[in-house]
Amino acid sequence: MCCQVRLTDMSLIAHDRLPKKPIEALRELVRATNECDDLKRETVLAARDAGATWEAIGGALGITRQSAWTQYSADAAAIRADLAANVANNTDLSEREALDIAVEEVRQVRRAGRAR
């Protein structure tokens, strides 16, 4: 087993810092994998919103464009549909009020991420 998994230049998981009991270590690895999967999904959506092609995304992920599209396009469509439904259902807010709320929510999420 390698000593650590690397994400760019930062150590993501250090083998010597995992719980000593194998079952507890497995649970921690699953938690970390799920967190990475969520981050990857969010980053794919951000790349698409920034205009990246499925070919570019697939290349960055080390998979084909078709595989990238298959794995992530439903996520993007579902999130956009949810956002559209929220917009349609929240007619009591002005566009400015909604934007202010969204900006504050993003700030809170970032603060929570830094606190980890």
N, CA, C and O atoms as a printed pandas DataFrame, in Angstrom:
     atom_number atom_name residue_name chain_id  residue_number  x_coord  y_coord  z_coord
0              1         N          MET        A               1    0.849   -1.177    0.000
1              2        CA          MET        A               1    0.000    0.000    0.000
2              3         C          MET        A               1    0.890    1.234    0.000
3              4         O          MET        A               1    1.887    1.282    0.720
4              5         N          CYS        A               2    0.535    2.229   -0.803
5              6        CA          CYS        A               2    1.360    3.429   -0.850
6              7         C          CYS        A               2    1.164    4.257    0.417
7              8         O          CYS        A               2    0.169    4.108    1.127
8              9         N          CYS        A               3    2.105    5.109    0.679
9             10        CA          CYS        A               3    2.046    5.893    1.914
10            11         C          CYS        A               3    0.938    6.930    1.897
11            12         O          CYS        A               3    0.341    7.207    2.937
12            13         N          GLN        A               4    0.651    7.505    0.745
13            14        CA          GLN        A               4   -0.396    8.512    0.696
14            15         C          GLN        A               4   -0.890    8.694   -0.722
15            16         O          GLN        A               4   -0.180    8.433   -1.692
16            17         N          VAL        A               5   -2.113    9.144   -0.813
17            18        CA          VAL        A               5   -2.696    9.510   -2.089
18            19         C          VAL        A               5   -2.423   10.991   -2.268
19            20         O          VAL        A               5   -2.511   11.749   -1.302
20            21         N          ARG        A               6   -2.094   11.422   -3.472
21            22        CA          ARG        A               6   -1.733   12.826   -3.685
22            23         C          ARG        A               6   -2.806   13.528   -4.507
23            24         O          ARG        A               6   -3.305   12.979   -5.489
24            25         N          LEU        A               7   -3.151   14.730   -4.106
25            26        CA          LEU        A               7   -4.044   15.603   -4.856
26            27         C          LEU        A               7   -3.250   16.866   -5.101
27            28         O          LEU        A               7   -2.988   17.627   -4.170
28            29         N          THR        A               8   -2.865   17.097   -6.339
29            30        CA          THR        A               8   -1.907   18.135   -6.720
30            31         C          THR        A               8   -0.700   18.013   -5.806
31            32         O          THR        A               8   -0.062   16.960   -5.784
32            33         N          ASP        A               9   -0.364   19.048   -5.052
33            34        CA          ASP        A               9    0.810   18.981   -4.184
34            35         C          ASP        A               9    0.451   18.761   -2.712
35            36         O          ASP        A               9    1.332   18.783   -1.852
36            37         N          MET        A              10   -0.826   18.550   -2.420
37            38        CA          MET        A              10   -1.250   18.376   -1.033
38            39         C          MET        A              10   -1.513   16.912   -0.752
39            40         O          MET        A              10   -2.052   16.191   -1.592
40            41         N          SER        A              11   -1.132   16.485    0.423
41            42        CA          SER        A              11   -1.445   15.133    0.842
42            43         C          SER        A              11   -2.929   15.075    1.153
43            44         O          SER        A              11   -3.423   15.861    1.962
44            45         N          LEU        A              12   -3.633   14.170    0.533
45            46        CA          LEU        A              12   -5.061   14.024    0.761
46            47         C          LEU        A              12   -5.319   13.054    1.907
47            48         O          LEU        A              12   -6.085   13.357    2.822
48            49         N          ILE        A              13   -4.689   11.902    1.857
49            50        CA          ILE        A              13   -4.854   10.898    2.905
50            51         C          ILE        A              13   -3.481   10.329    3.219
51            52         O          ILE        A              13   -2.813    9.765    2.353
52            53         N          ALA        A              14   -3.079   10.482    4.451
53            54        CA          ALA        A              14   -1.802    9.919    4.886
54            55         C          ALA        A              14   -2.084    8.570    5.540
55            56         O          ALA        A              14   -2.854    8.485    6.497
56            57         N          HIS        A              15   -1.461    7.524    5.022
57            58        CA          HIS        A              15   -1.679    6.168    5.529
58            59         C          HIS        A              15   -1.426    6.086    7.031
59            60         O          HIS        A              15   -2.174    5.425    7.751
60            61         N          ASP        A              16   -0.387    6.747    7.502
61            62        CA          ASP        A              16   -0.049    6.666    8.930
62            63         C          ASP        A              16   -1.019    7.450    9.823
63            64         O          ASP        A              16   -0.936    7.358   11.048
64            65         N          ARG        A              17   -1.932    8.217    9.227
65            66        CA          ARG        A              17   -2.910    8.963   10.020
66            67         C          ARG        A              17   -4.291    8.315   10.002
67            68         O          ARG        A              17   -5.221    8.809   10.640
68            69         N          LEU        A              18   -4.423    7.221    9.278
69            70        CA          LEU        A              18   -5.691    6.494    9.280
70            71         C          LEU        A              18   -5.860    5.786   10.619
71            72         O          LEU        A              18   -4.871    5.490   11.290
72            73         N          PRO        A              19   -7.101    5.513   11.014
73            74        CA          PRO        A              19   -7.305    4.725   12.248
74            75         C          PRO        A              19   -6.560    3.401   12.151
75            76         O          PRO        A              19   -6.418    2.835   11.067
76            77         N          LYS        A              20   -6.094    2.921   13.275
77            78        CA          LYS        A              20   -5.312    1.683   13.304
78            79         C          LYS        A              20   -6.153    0.444   13.012
79            80         O          LYS        A              20   -5.655   -0.522   12.433
80            81         N          LYS        A              21   -7.425    0.465   13.410
81            82        CA          LYS        A              21   -8.294   -0.681   13.155
82            83         C          LYS        A              21   -8.735   -0.647   11.697
83            84         O          LYS        A              21   -9.246    0.373   11.233
84            85         N          PRO        A              22   -8.545   -1.750   10.963
85            86        CA          PRO        A              22   -8.857   -1.764    9.530
86            87         C          PRO        A              22  -10.297   -1.359    9.185
87            88         O          PRO        A              22  -10.510   -0.652    8.200
88            89         N          ILE        A              23  -11.264   -1.784    9.958
89            90        CA          ILE        A              23  -12.659   -1.439    9.653
90            91         C          ILE        A              23  -12.879    0.061    9.808
91            92         O          ILE        A              23  -13.560    0.678    8.989
92            93         N          GLU        A              24  -12.307    0.648   10.852
93            94        CA          GLU        A              24  -12.425    2.101   11.035
94            95         C          GLU        A              24  -11.695    2.843    9.920
95            96         O          GLU        A              24  -12.165    3.879    9.450
96            97         N          ALA        A              25  -10.546    2.316    9.496
97            98        CA          ALA        A              25   -9.803    2.924    8.395
98            99         C          ALA        A              25  -10.621    2.867    7.102
99           100         O          ALA        A              25  -10.656    3.834    6.341
100          101         N          LEU        A              26  -11.272    1.736    6.861
101          102        CA          LEU        A              26  -12.119    1.615    5.673
102          103         C          LEU        A              26  -13.250    2.641    5.702
103          104         O          LEU        A              26  -13.556    3.264    4.685
104          105         N          ARG        A              27  -13.864    2.812    6.863
105          106        CA          ARG        A              27  -14.941    3.805    6.972
106          107         C          ARG        A              27  -14.422    5.204    6.645
107          108         O          ARG        A              27  -15.088    5.975    5.954
108          109         N          GLU        A              28  -13.249    5.520    7.140
109          110        CA          GLU        A              28  -12.663    6.837    6.868
110          111         C          GLU        A              28  -12.328    6.988    5.387
111          112         O          GLU        A              28  -12.525    8.058    4.811
112          113         N          LEU        A              29  -11.829    5.931    4.777
113          114        CA          LEU        A              29  -11.531    5.979    3.342
114          115         C          LEU        A              29  -12.797    6.163    2.511
115          116         O          LEU        A              29  -12.782    6.904    1.528
116          117         N          VAL        A              30  -13.877    5.511    2.884
117          118        CA          VAL        A              30  -15.151    5.671    2.178
118          119         C          VAL        A              30  -15.659    7.099    2.341
119          120         O          VAL        A              30  -16.131    7.702    1.378
120          121         N          ARG        A              31  -15.568    7.640    3.547
121          122        CA          ARG        A              31  -15.993    9.016    3.779
122          123         C          ARG        A              31  -15.190    9.973    2.903
123          124         O          ARG        A              31  -15.754   10.868    2.273
124          125         N          ALA        A              32  -13.872    9.782    2.865
125          126        CA          ALA        A              32  -13.007   10.645    2.062
126          127         C          ALA        A              32  -13.304   10.485    0.565
127          128         O          ALA        A              32  -13.319   11.467   -0.176
128          129         N          THR        A              33  -13.537    9.255    0.132
129          130        CA          THR        A              33  -13.866    9.009   -1.271
130          131         C          THR        A              33  -15.171    9.706   -1.649
131          132         O          THR        A              33  -15.266   10.320   -2.711
132          133         N          ASN        A              34  -16.166    9.609   -0.784
133          134        CA          ASN        A              34  -17.443   10.275   -1.057
134          135         C          ASN        A              34  -17.273   11.786   -1.123
135          136         O          ASN        A              34  -17.880   12.449   -1.965
136          137         N          GLU        A              35  -16.453   12.324   -0.240
137          138        CA          GLU        A              35  -16.197   13.759   -0.256
138          139         C          GLU        A              35  -15.504   14.165   -1.555
139          140         O          GLU        A              35  -15.841   15.188   -2.150
140          141         N          CYS        A              36  -14.537   13.360   -1.992
141          142        CA          CYS        A              36  -13.845   13.643   -3.256
142          143         C          CYS        A              36  -14.797   13.533   -4.441
143          144         O          CYS        A              36  -14.734   14.339   -5.369
144          145         N          ASP        A              37  -15.673   12.539   -4.410
145          146        CA          ASP        A              37  -16.652   12.385   -5.489
146          147         C          ASP        A              37  -17.573   13.606   -5.568
147          148         O          ASP        A              37  -17.875   14.096   -6.656
148          149         N          ASP        A              38  -18.012   14.088   -4.405
149          150        CA          ASP        A              38  -18.862   15.287   -4.383
150          151         C          ASP        A              38  -18.115   16.490   -4.935
151          152         O          ASP        A              38  -18.669   17.264   -5.715
152          153         N          LEU        A              39  -16.870   16.647   -4.535
153          154        CA          LEU        A              39  -16.060   17.758   -5.018
154          155         C          LEU        A              39  -15.820   17.640   -6.523
155          156         O          LEU        A              39  -15.849   18.640   -7.240
156          157         N          LYS        A              40  -15.585   16.422   -6.997
157          158        CA          LYS        A              40  -15.379   16.217   -8.428
158          159         C          LYS        A              40  -16.639   16.588   -9.207
159          160         O          LYS        A              40  -16.560   17.244  -10.246
160          161         N          ARG        A              41  -17.798   16.168   -8.703
161          162        CA          ARG        A              41  -19.073   16.471   -9.347
162          163         C          ARG        A              41  -19.292   17.989   -9.411
163          164         O          ARG        A              41  -19.679   18.519  -10.453
164          165         N          GLU        A              42  -19.045   18.679   -8.303
165          166        CA          GLU        A              42  -19.194   20.137   -8.270
166          167         C          GLU        A              42  -18.233   20.810   -9.245
167          168         O          GLU        A              42  -18.591   21.791   -9.897
168          169         N          THR        A              43  -17.020   20.284   -9.344
169          170        CA          THR        A              43  -16.016   20.872  -10.227
170          171         C          THR        A              43  -16.375   20.637  -11.689
171          172         O          THR        A              43  -16.153   21.509  -12.530
172          173         N          VAL        A              44  -16.924   19.472  -11.996
173          174        CA          VAL        A              44  -17.396   19.210  -13.366
174          175         C          VAL        A              44  -18.501   20.210  -13.724
175          176         O          VAL        A              44  -18.493   20.775  -14.817
176          177         N          LEU        A              45  -19.447   20.429  -12.810
177          178        CA          LEU        A              45  -20.518   21.388  -13.068
178          179         C          LEU        A              45  -19.961   22.792  -13.273
179          180         O          LEU        A              45  -20.414   23.521  -14.156
180          181         N          ALA        A              46  -18.978   23.170  -12.458
181          182        CA          ALA        A              46  -18.353   24.487  -12.615
182          183         C          ALA        A              46  -17.643   24.592  -13.960
183          184         O          ALA        A              46  -17.696   25.631  -14.618
184          185         N          ALA        A              47  -16.982   23.515  -14.361
185          186        CA          ALA        A              47  -16.302   23.515  -15.665
186          187         C          ALA        A              47  -17.306   23.679  -16.799
187          188         O          ALA        A              47  -17.068   24.434  -17.741
188          189         N          ARG        A              48  -18.424   22.971  -16.706
189          190        CA          ARG        A              48  -19.463   23.102  -17.742
190          191         C          ARG        A              48  -20.024   24.515  -17.763
191          192         O          ARG        A              48  -20.218   25.096  -18.831
192          193         N          ASP        A              49  -20.286   25.070  -16.579
193          194        CA          ASP        A              49  -20.805   26.441  -16.506
194          195         C          ASP        A              49  -19.816   27.443  -17.079
195          196         O          ASP        A              49  -20.215   28.487  -17.596
196          197         N          ALA        A              50  -18.519   27.128  -16.990
197          198        CA          ALA        A              50  -17.482   27.999  -17.533
198          199         C          ALA        A              50  -17.252   27.760  -19.022
199          200         O          ALA        A              50  -16.418   28.424  -19.639
200          201         N          GLY        A              51  -17.993   26.809  -19.601
201          202        CA          GLY        A              51  -17.906   26.579  -21.038
202          203         C          GLY        A              51  -17.026   25.428  -21.475
203          204         O          GLY        A              51  -16.791   25.257  -22.671
204          205         N          ALA        A              52  -16.533   24.636  -20.541
205          206        CA          ALA        A              52  -15.681   23.497  -20.903
206          207         C          ALA        A              52  -16.493   22.449  -21.655
207          208         O          ALA        A              52  -17.663   22.219  -21.349
208          209         N          THR        A              53  -15.867   21.824  -22.630
209          210        CA          THR        A              53  -16.527   20.767  -23.391
210          211         C          THR        A              53  -16.436   19.453  -22.628
211          212         O          THR        A              53  -15.610   19.290  -21.729
212          213         N          TRP        A              54  -17.308   18.519  -23.008
213          214        CA          TRP        A              54  -17.235   17.192  -22.394
214          215         C          TRP        A              54  -15.918   16.517  -22.750
215          216         O          TRP        A              54  -15.405   15.711  -21.974
216          217         N          GLU        A              55  -15.367   16.836  -23.913
217          218        CA          GLU        A              55  -14.073   16.270  -24.293
218          219         C          GLU        A              55  -12.970   16.746  -23.351
219          220         O          GLU        A              55  -12.136   15.953  -22.914
220          221         N          ALA        A              56  -12.968   18.049  -23.037
221          222        CA          ALA        A              56  -11.964   18.599  -22.125
222          223         C          ALA        A              56  -12.140   18.025  -20.716
223          224         O          ALA        A              56  -11.162   17.684  -20.052
224          225         N          ILE        A              57  -13.383   17.924  -20.272
225          226        CA          ILE        A              57  -13.655   17.373  -18.937
226          227         C          ILE        A              57  -13.228   15.911  -18.877
227          228         O          ILE        A              57  -12.575   15.487  -17.924
228          229         N          GLY        A              58  -13.601   15.144  -19.900
229          230        CA          GLY        A              58  -13.195   13.738  -19.938
230          231         C          GLY        A              58  -11.685   13.594  -19.915
231          232         O          GLY        A              58  -11.148   12.736  -19.214
232          233         N          GLY        A              59  -10.995   14.438  -20.685
233          234        CA          GLY        A              59   -9.532   14.395  -20.698
234          235         C          GLY        A              59   -8.940   14.671  -19.325
235          236         O          GLY        A              59   -7.992   14.006  -18.907
236          237         N          ALA        A              60   -9.506   15.663  -18.616
237          238        CA          ALA        A              60   -9.016   15.997  -17.276
238          239         C          ALA        A              60   -9.280   14.864  -16.289
239          240         O          ALA        A              60   -8.507   14.656  -15.353
240          241         N          LEU        A              61  -10.373   14.135  -16.501
241          242        CA          LEU        A              61  -10.731   13.028  -15.612
242          243         C          LEU        A              61  -10.055   11.708  -16.001
243          244         O          LEU        A              61  -10.095   10.733  -15.250
244          245         N          GLY        A              62   -9.437   11.696  -17.183
245          246        CA          GLY        A              62   -8.794   10.469  -17.647
246          247         C          GLY        A              62   -9.779    9.459  -18.209
247          248         O          GLY        A              62   -9.525    8.254  -18.201
248          249         N          ILE        A              63  -10.923    9.971  -18.704
249          250        CA          ILE        A              63  -11.946    9.111  -19.305
250          251         C          ILE        A              63  -12.369    9.733  -20.635
251          252         O          ILE        A              63  -11.967   10.851  -20.954
252          253         N          THR        A              64  -13.170    9.021  -21.401
253          254        CA          THR        A              64  -13.632    9.562  -22.674
254          255         C          THR        A              64  -14.685   10.637  -22.437
255          256         O          THR        A              64  -15.265   10.723  -21.354
256          257         N          ARG        A              65  -14.928   11.460  -23.462
257          258        CA          ARG        A              65  -15.956   12.500  -23.339
258          259         C          ARG        A              65  -17.326   11.865  -23.129
259          260         O          ARG        A              65  -18.162   12.391  -22.393
260          261         N          GLN        A              66  -17.545   10.723  -23.788
261          262        CA          GLN        A              66  -18.824   10.033  -23.635
262          263         C          GLN        A              66  -19.011    9.533  -22.201
263          264         O          GLN        A              66  -20.101    9.642  -21.640
264          265         N          SER        A              67  -17.960    8.993  -21.617
265          266        CA          SER        A              67  -18.044    8.540  -20.228
266          267         C          SER        A              67  -18.290    9.709  -19.282
267          268         O          SER        A              67  -19.077    9.598  -18.342
268          269         N          ALA        A              68  -17.617   10.828  -19.532
269          270        CA          ALA        A              68  -17.828   12.020  -18.701
270          271         C          ALA        A              68  -19.279   12.484  -18.815
271          272         O          ALA        A              68  -19.923   12.783  -17.810
272          273         N          TRP        A              69  -19.784   12.542  -20.037
273          274        CA          TRP        A              69  -21.164   12.969  -20.247
274          275         C          TRP        A              69  -22.139   12.018  -19.551
275          276         O          TRP        A              69  -23.087   12.455  -18.899
276          277         N          THR        A              70  -21.893   10.710  -19.698
277          278        CA          THR        A              70  -22.773    9.711  -19.091
278          279         C          THR        A              70  -22.796    9.846  -17.569
279          280         O          THR        A              70  -23.856    9.765  -16.948
280          281         N          GLN        A              71  -21.624   10.052  -16.976
281          282        CA          GLN        A              71  -21.534   10.113  -15.513
282          283         C          GLN        A              71  -22.050   11.413  -14.926
283          284         O          GLN        A              71  -22.595   11.412  -13.822
284          285         N          TYR        A              72  -21.891   12.536  -15.645
285          286        CA          TYR        A              72  -22.143   13.832  -15.020
286          287         C          TYR        A              72  -23.254   14.668  -15.641
287          288         O          TYR        A              72  -23.706   15.623  -15.009
288          289         N          SER        A              73  -23.711   14.358  -16.836
289          290        CA          SER        A              73  -24.724   15.227  -17.455
290          291         C          SER        A              73  -26.052   15.160  -16.721
291          292         O          SER        A              73  -26.755   16.167  -16.644
292          293         N          ALA        A              74  -26.415   14.008  -16.182
293          294        CA          ALA        A              74  -27.671   13.896  -15.445
294          295         C          ALA        A              74  -27.611   14.745  -14.178
295          296         O          ALA        A              74  -28.603   15.369  -13.802
296          297         N          ASP        A              75  -26.449   14.773  -13.517
297          298        CA          ASP        A              75  -26.283   15.616  -12.338
298          299         C          ASP        A              75  -26.507   17.078  -12.701
299          300         O          ASP        A              75  -27.233   17.793  -12.011
300          301         N          ALA        A              76  -25.884   17.516  -13.778
301          302        CA          ALA        A              76  -26.017   18.907  -14.197
302          303         C          ALA        A              76  -27.459   19.231  -14.540
303          304         O          ALA        A              76  -27.976   20.277  -14.148
304          305         N          ALA        A              77  -28.100   18.347  -15.262
305          306        CA          ALA        A              77  -29.498   18.581  -15.650
306          307         C          ALA        A              77  -30.412   18.599  -14.427
307          308         O          ALA        A              77  -31.307   19.440  -14.338
308          309         N          ALA        A              78  -30.200   17.697  -13.501
309          310        CA          ALA        A              78  -31.038   17.629  -12.295
310          311         C          ALA        A              78  -30.865   18.878  -11.444
311          312         O          ALA        A              78  -31.844   19.430  -10.944
312          313         N          ILE        A              79  -29.636   19.322  -11.279
313          314        CA          ILE        A              79  -29.389   20.523  -10.478
314          315         C          ILE        A              79  -30.003   21.743  -11.144
315          316         O          ILE        A              79  -30.618   22.577  -10.479
316          317         N          ARG        A              80  -29.837   21.847  -12.451
317          318        CA          ARG        A              80  -30.432   22.993  -13.157
318          319         C          ARG        A              80  -31.957   22.960  -13.078
319          320         O          ARG        A              80  -32.593   24.005  -12.937
320          321         N          ALA        A              81  -32.546   21.769  -13.166
321          322        CA          ALA        A              81  -34.002   21.647  -13.051
322          323         C          ALA        A              81  -34.476   22.048  -11.656
323          324         O          ALA        A              81  -35.487   22.736  -11.513
324          325         N          ASP        A              82  -33.741   21.613  -10.622
325          326        CA          ASP        A              82  -34.077   22.000   -9.255
326          327         C          ASP        A              82  -33.985   23.508   -9.069
327          328         O          ASP        A              82  -34.856   24.119   -8.448
328          329         N          LEU        A              83  -32.934   24.100   -9.606
329          330        CA          LEU        A              83  -32.781   25.552   -9.493
330          331         C          LEU        A              83  -33.907   26.282  -10.213
331          332         O          LEU        A              83  -34.444   27.263   -9.699
332          333         N          ALA        A              84  -34.264   25.805  -11.402
333          334        CA          ALA        A              84  -35.354   26.437  -12.157
334          335         C          ALA        A              84  -36.672   26.333  -11.394
335          336         O          ALA        A              84  -37.450   27.286  -11.370
336          337         N          ALA        A              85  -36.926   25.179  -10.771
337          338        CA          ALA        A              85  -38.148   25.006   -9.986
338          339         C          ALA        A              85  -38.151   25.933   -8.782
339          340         O          ALA        A              85  -39.183   26.514   -8.448
340          341         N          ASN        A              86  -36.998   26.076   -8.124
341          342        CA          ASN        A              86  -36.903   26.994   -6.987
342          343         C          ASN        A              86  -37.169   28.426   -7.412
343          344         O          ASN        A              86  -37.868   29.163   -6.717
344          345         N          VAL        A              87  -36.623   28.817   -8.531
345          346        CA          VAL        A              87  -36.852   30.174   -9.037
346          347         C          VAL        A              87  -38.331   30.382   -9.325
347          348         O          VAL        A              87  -38.903   31.408   -8.955
348          349         N          ALA        A              88  -38.947   29.413   -9.981
349          350        CA          ALA        A              88  -40.368   29.536  -10.329
350          351         C          ALA        A              88  -41.256   29.585   -9.088
351          352         O          ALA        A              88  -42.283   30.264   -9.088
352          353         N          ASN        A              89  -40.871   28.874   -8.037
353          354        CA          ASN        A              89  -41.683   28.805   -6.822
354          355         C          ASN        A              89  -41.463   29.956   -5.858
355          356         O          ASN        A              89  -42.254   30.142   -4.934
356          357         N          ASN        A              90  -40.419   30.723   -6.050
357          358        CA          ASN        A              90  -40.096   31.810   -5.125
358          359         C          ASN        A              90  -40.323   33.167   -5.768
359          360         O          ASN        A              90  -39.387   33.935   -5.985
360          361         N          THR        A              91  -41.566   33.442   -6.063
361          362        CA          THR        A              91  -41.906   34.711   -6.724
362          363         C          THR        A              91  -41.986   35.872   -5.743
363          364         O          THR        A              91  -42.081   37.025   -6.163
364          365         N          ASP        A              92  -41.950   35.588   -4.440
365          366        CA          ASP        A              92  -42.050   36.664   -3.463
366          367         C          ASP        A              92  -40.720   37.388   -3.241
367          368         O          ASP        A              92  -40.696   38.421   -2.572
368          369         N          LEU        A              93  -39.617   36.873   -3.785
369          370        CA          LEU        A              93  -38.325   37.532   -3.672
370          371         C          LEU        A              93  -38.010   38.274   -4.964
371          372         O          LEU        A              93  -38.310   37.808   -6.063
372          373         N          SER        A              94  -37.395   39.445   -4.799
373          374        CA          SER        A              94  -36.893   40.122   -5.992
374          375         C          SER        A              94  -35.629   39.399   -6.449
375          376         O          SER        A              94  -35.056   38.613   -5.696
376          377         N          GLU        A              95  -35.205   39.656   -7.649
377          378        CA          GLU        A              95  -33.987   39.030   -8.155
378          379         C          GLU        A              95  -32.793   39.424   -7.288
379          380         O          GLU        A              95  -31.916   38.602   -7.022
380          381         N          ARG        A              96  -32.761   40.669   -6.855
381          382        CA          ARG        A              96  -31.666   41.152   -6.009
382          383         C          ARG        A              96  -31.659   40.435   -4.654
383          384         O          ARG        A              96  -30.600   40.041   -4.166
384          385         N          GLU        A              97  -32.838   40.267   -4.048
385          386        CA          GLU        A              97  -32.927   39.568   -2.764
386          387         C          GLU        A              97  -32.466   38.119   -2.903
387          388         O          GLU        A              97  -31.751   37.600   -2.047
388          389         N          ALA        A              98  -32.877   37.486   -3.971
389          390        CA          ALA        A              98  -32.473   36.094   -4.205
390          391         C          ALA        A              98  -30.961   35.998   -4.382
391          392         O          ALA        A              98  -30.327   35.082   -3.858
392          393         N          LEU        A              99  -30.388   36.941   -5.120
393          394        CA          LEU        A              99  -28.942   36.956   -5.319
394          395         C          LEU        A              99  -28.211   37.165   -3.997
395          396         O          LEU        A              99  -27.207   36.502   -3.734
396          397         N          ASP        A             100  -28.702   38.077   -3.166
397          398        CA          ASP        A             100  -28.087   38.315   -1.858
398          399         C          ASP        A             100  -28.115   37.059   -0.992
399          400         O          ASP        A             100  -27.134   36.742   -0.319
400          401         N          ILE        A             101  -29.234   36.350   -1.010
401          402        CA          ILE        A             101  -29.349   35.106   -0.245
402          403         C          ILE        A             101  -28.359   34.070   -0.766
403          404         O          ILE        A             101  -27.689   33.399    0.018
404          405         N          ALA        A             102  -28.267   33.938   -2.081
405          406        CA          ALA        A             102  -27.344   32.963   -2.673
406          407         C          ALA        A             102  -25.899   33.279   -2.313
407          408         O          ALA        A             102  -25.126   32.380   -1.980
408          409         N          VAL        A             103  -25.536   34.559   -2.381
409          410        CA          VAL        A             103  -24.169   34.957   -2.051
410          411         C          VAL        A             103  -23.864   34.640   -0.587
411          412         O          VAL        A             103  -22.780   34.149   -0.272
412          413         N          GLU        A             104  -24.803   34.915    0.296
413          414        CA          GLU        A             104  -24.598   34.624    1.715
414          415         C          GLU        A             104  -24.478   33.121    1.955
415          416         O          GLU        A             104  -23.668   32.698    2.780
416          417         N          GLU        A             105  -25.267   32.307    1.252
417          418        CA          GLU        A             105  -25.170   30.857    1.405
418          419         C          GLU        A             105  -23.807   30.351    0.951
419          420         O          GLU        A             105  -23.226   29.475    1.592
420          421         N          VAL        A             106  -23.297   30.889   -0.139
421          422        CA          VAL        A             106  -21.972   30.495   -0.620
422          423         C          VAL        A             106  -20.915   30.856    0.416
423          424         O          VAL        A             106  -20.012   30.066    0.688
424          425         N          ARG        A             107  -21.027   32.047    0.992
425          426        CA          ARG        A             107  -20.067   32.455    2.034
426          427         C          ARG        A             107  -20.104   31.498    3.216
427          428         O          ARG        A             107  -19.057   31.124    3.745
428          429         N          GLN        A             108  -21.290   31.102    3.631
429          430        CA          GLN        A             108  -21.418   30.187    4.766
430          431         C          GLN        A             108  -20.798   28.824    4.454
431          432         O          GLN        A             108  -20.127   28.233    5.299
432          433         N          VAL        A             109  -21.027   28.334    3.237
433          434        CA          VAL        A             109  -20.446   27.049    2.837
434          435         C          VAL        A             109  -18.926   27.141    2.834
435          436         O          VAL        A             109  -18.248   26.225    3.297
436          437         N          ARG        A             110  -18.388   28.238    2.316
437          438        CA          ARG        A             110  -16.928   28.399    2.295
438          439         C          ARG        A             110  -16.358   28.490    3.700
439          440         O          ARG        A             110  -15.314   27.905    3.987
440          441         N          ARG        A             111  -17.044   29.227    4.586
441          442        CA          ARG        A             111  -16.586   29.316    5.970
442          443         C          ARG        A             111  -16.586   27.946    6.635
443          444         O          ARG        A             111  -15.646   27.590    7.347
444          445         N          ALA        A             112  -17.641   27.188    6.398
445          446        CA          ALA        A             112  -17.740   25.847    6.974
446          447         C          ALA        A             112  -16.619   24.960    6.450
447          448         O          ALA        A             112  -16.058   24.163    7.202
448          449         N          GLY        A             113  -16.287   25.089    5.175
449          450        CA          GLY        A             113  -15.201   24.301    4.587
450          451         C          GLY        A             113  -13.858   24.651    5.176
451          452         O          GLY        A             113  -13.024   23.770    5.384
452          453         N          ARG        A             114  -13.630   25.932    5.451
453          454        CA          ARG        A             114  -12.365   26.358    6.052
454          455         C          ARG        A             114  -12.263   25.922    7.507
455          456         O          ARG        A             114  -11.166   25.709    8.022
456          457         N          ALA        A             115  -13.408   25.790    8.165
457          458        CA          ALA        A             115  -13.411   25.415    9.579
458          459         C          ALA        A             115  -13.057   23.945    9.780
459          460         O          ALA        A             115  -12.703   23.544   10.889
460          461         N          ARG        A             116  -13.146   23.140    8.729
461          462        CA          ARG        A             116  -12.836   21.708    8.840
462          463         C          ARG        A             116  -11.418   21.540    9.103
463          464         O          ARG        A             116  -10.943   20.412    9.233
